[in-house]
């Protein structure tokens, strides 16, 4: 246990007209500091998660956090990036500063503005998170990569169209109650299951409802060492964390096993001294529904090839044995890349403090988070527990 979350803030996700990367950062920084009840001058270090990859003309964005307050001037600040796991990379970098004793209070921010970029460029930017030498020509961009994974999974384990539709329907139903979610509409199983003019096939067996959204948004956390955190009004401790980086080329891995994800979960659960069954909920990286399905297997909820069973048995529903993505996940909430991992931590902190509103899981005591960069390349797991 190296650090705690003592405050947080979260913008809505979606097409946020009139906002910029800078304005989004300023909003959540001021919100998180206010939520923690701390002043900007008390921050020791700043970590910004911002993927960018061409979405914003302004690169070198770490110092934009200082725009929130003149009292942040001259603080240590850096930007980190690890594809779609950029937010969790920022969180873990902040925890490392605390563990090293070089900071008592760290401000972590995640941000992305994607909707101002033309559609074709969005696809090109996202493909930078693949192994360009071998994968950039896959038809359909990053959706094409996961469409290929879905097709291979279907070949190995049979048609999983019902399972993917159940994941999409579950997450959209959950997202209705999330005030930050980009799409707050219960689409239902039948709409998600059947191809239509409004739900066409996008890549391989994946339809539009199998793909996460293009989003703008930001989230921020205030982290503190345990001794300092206990002086605040609330403290959500990191019971454990894990980071496992795998090969970038899919050709060097069995892409259906998400081995980095499995190892990260194994390390994090062991570090926390718990089993998967001890968790009250999980927020997992459903960039595409096939990813969530395979993640059920990688986290150890079901054996390999049996991801659909977790859905058929209702285990991952909000009132099930292990609620998965009660927030609506990336599927309904949206996926502003740099903000996603920070958002997952903020939403789990809300769950553990009983302040999650309509997405609240009953008696939430331990929360697990899995945030993934690329196709199971960057794998981050956190286990959170409220200690105050």
N, C-alpha and C positions, 0 to 999 in steps of 0.2 A: 504494500500500500504506500505509494509514493506521493500521491496528491489527491485533491478533491475538487469537485466543481462547486463553487459557492455562488454563482450567478450566471444568468444566460439571457439571451434575446434572440428573436427569430422574426424575420420579415415573412409576409406571405410569399409563396413561390408562384411564378407564372410570368405572363407578359406584363412587366411593370413599366408602363410608359412614363416618361418623364424622369426616370431614375438613371443613375450612372453607377459604375463600379464604386466610385468615390462616395456618392450619396448613400448607397446601400451599406457600405462599410461604416460610415459615420452613424447611421441609424442604429445599427446593432451594437456598435461600441458603446454609445451613450446609454442604450437600453440595458446592456449587460452590466455596466458599471453601476447603474442605478439599481438594478435588481440585486446586485451583491451588496449594495450599500457602501461602496468604496469610491474613493476619489482617484482621478487619473494620475495624480502625483504619486500614488501608492503602488502603481504598476512597475514591476522591475524589468519585464521583458515582453515583447510583442511577437507573435507568430501569425503570419497571414497565409492561409491556404487559398491559392488562386491558380487554376489550371491554365487559363487563357488560351494558349495555342493558336492565337489569331482572333479570338472573339472580341478582344478589346485592343484599340490602337495604343492605349496606355499600358506599356509593360513597366517593369521595375516598380511594382505597386506596394511594396512593404511600407514605405513611408506615407502612403495615403492614409493609414490608420491614424497618423499624427494629426490629420485634419479634424479629428473629433474634439481635440482639446489642446490648447497650448501647453498644458502640463504634461503632455506625452512627448514633447520635444526633447531630444537627446536620449530617449530610452533606446535600449537595444531593440532592433526590429529586423526581422528577416522574413522572406517569403519561401514557402516550400511547395513542392509539386510532386505528385505521384499518381498521375492520371486521375481516374474517378475516385481514388482513395485519398486524394489530396487533403480533404478535410480531416480525416483521421491521422494522416501524416503530421498535420499541424498540431493536433491534439497531443500526439505522442512526443513531438519535439518539445512542446511546452512542459510535459511531464518530465522529460529528461533534464531540462534546466532546473526543475525543482529537485529532482533526485540528486543532481550534482551539487546542490547547495548554492548554485549561482543565482537563484531567484526564489523568492518566497511567494510572489504573486505574478502570474503570467496571464496576459490577455491573448486569447486565441480567436481568430476570426476566419471564417470561410465565406467566399463570395464568388459569384459568376454572373455575367450578363451575356446571354446567348441569343435572345430573340431579335436583337438588332442586326444580326448577321444573316445574309441571304441563305436560303435553304441549301443550295449546292455547296457553299463554303462551310456550312455547319458540318456536313458530311465529311469534307476534307479535313477539317479541324479535328473531328473526333477520331478519324483514322490515324492520326498521329499517335494515338494510344495503342496502336497495333504494331506488329512487326512489318514495317512498310515494305521491306525487301520482298517478302513473300505474300503479304496479306492485303496490300493496298488495292489490288485489282479485283478483290472479291466483290461481286455485284451486290449492290445494296448497302455499301459502306459498312458501318459498325453493326447495323441491323443484319447485314448479310453475314457477318462473322458469327453472330449468335443464331442466325437462321441456319447456317451450316452446322453449328453445334446441335441445334434442335433436330435437324435431319439425321445426323449421326446417332443421336440418342434414340430417335424413333426406330432406326434400323436395328440397333442393339437390343432395345427393350420393348419395342412395339409402339403403336400409335398412342401418343400421350395428349392428343388434342383436348380431351375432356379435362385432364389434369391442368393443362395450361389455362383453359377457360375458367376453371375453378379458382386458380390463383388470381387471375385478373378480376374476377367477380368479387372475391373476398376482399382484395385490396381496395377496389373502388367502393365497396360497401363501407369499409372502415374509414375511407377518406372523407366520407360525407360529414363525419363528426370532427374533422381536423380543420380548424379555422385558417391554418397556414397552407392548406392543400390547393394545388392548382386546379384540379378537377374534382369537385365535390358533388359527384353524381353516381348513384347506384345503378350501374349499367345492367346488372343481372347476368346470370349464367348464359342464357340463350343468346343474348346479343354478343357476348364475348366468344361464344362457341362457334357461331355461324358467320361465314364470310358474307359480306353485304357491301352495298355501295358506301355505307358509312364505316364499315369495318373490313376493308379489303386486305388481301394478303400483301405483305410488305417484303418478306424475304423467306424463302423456304416455307416451312409450315407456320411461320409467325405472321399473325395479323396485326393490325394497328393496335388492338387492345393488348397485345403482348409486349408492346414497346413503351418504355418510359418517355416522358415528355421533354421537350426543349423548354428550358426555364431560365428565369432570372431569379436571384434571391441571395440572401445572406443570413448567417447565424453567427453568434459569438458566445464564448464561454469565458468566465473568469476562473482560473485555476489557482489553488493555493496549497502550500504544504499542509499536512494534517494538523499540526499544532496551531498554525494560523487559522485554518479553516474552522476549527472548533470554536473560534471566537466570533464567527459569523452566524447569521440566523439559520442557515442550513448548510449542510455539507454532504455531498454525494461522493463517496470514495471510489477510487479505482481499485477494486479488489485484485485485478490483474489486467495485464495487456499482453498482446502478442503481435508481432509483425513478421510475416514470412514472405519473401520475394522469390518468385519462380522464374523460369526461363521465359523470355518474351515470345519466341516463335512457338506457335501452337504445334508445329511439326516435331518439336522436341519433347512433347508431352502427350499423355492420354488425356485429351481435352475434356472427356466426359467424367473424369474423376475429381477435378478441382482439388488436386493433392495439396496445394498450398493453403487453400481454405481449410481442409481437413486438419493439416498440421497446426495451423494457427489456432483453431478451436481446441485441439488437444493440448497445446501449450497453455492457452489461457485458462482452460478449465482446471488443469493440473496446478497452475499457479494460484488459482483461487481456492483450491482445495475442495472443489465441488464436482458434481456431475451435471450433465445437460438437464436432467430432470429436476434439479434444484432451481433452475431459472424460472422466473415468473413470466417473462416475455422475451422476445428477440426482435430487434430491428435488423433486417438483413437486406442485402444489396440486390434488389429485384430490378436491375436495369432492363432486363427482359424476363418474361415469366419462366423461360427455360432455366435461367440462372437460379431463381428461387427454388425450382424443383430439384436441381442438382445440389443446391446448398443444403436441403433437408438431409440428403445422404451424406454430404461432407461433414456436417456438424454432428452426425451420429444419431439423428432422430429415427432414421430407418436404414436398412441395408441398401447397398448399391443396387440401383435399378428399381427400387420400390418407393420412390418419392411420392407417387400417386396415392399410396396407402395413407400417408399422413393427411391428405385431403379427404379421401373417402371416409376416413374415421373421424373427421372433424377436429383433429388434434390442433391444427394451426389457426382455427377460428379464434376470434377475440375471447370467447368464453371456453376455449378448448384446453387441452392438456398443456400445450405450449403455444400461446398466442404469438403469431409471427406477423409482423408489420401491422400492429393495431393503428398506426398512424396513417395507413394507406400505402406506405412504402413509396419508393420512387415512382411506381406505377401511377398512383393517384396524386401524391404530394408534389411530384415534379423532381427534376434532377439537375439543378444548377451545380455543375460539377464540383467546383471548389468548396461549395457550401454543404454538400450532402453529408459528409462525415461529421461535421460539426453539428448539423441539424439532428442527426441520429442521436448524438450524445445529449443535446438539449432536450429532445423529446423524451428520452429515457429518464433524464433527471426530473422532468415533469411527472412522469409515471411514478417515480420512487418517492416524490413528495406529495403525491395525491392531488396534483394540480393540473392533470391532463384533460379535465373536462369530459367531453363526450367520447373521447378515445381512451378514457381511463380503464386500465385492467384492474380488476378487483384484487386487493391485498398484494400489490406489487412490492416485492422485497429485493429481488435480484434481477438485473436486466443484462442481457447479452446483446452485443452489437457486432455485426460483420459488415465491413466496408471493403469493397473490392476495386482495384484499378486494372483496367484492361480485361482480358478474358482469364480471370483468376491468376493474374500475374502479381499484383500487389495485394496482399491479404492482411487485413488488420482486424483484430478482435479485441473488444473491451468487455470486462465484467464490472458492472457498477452496483454499489450498495449504499444505501443511506446510512450515515453514522450520526447525523444530527438533523 
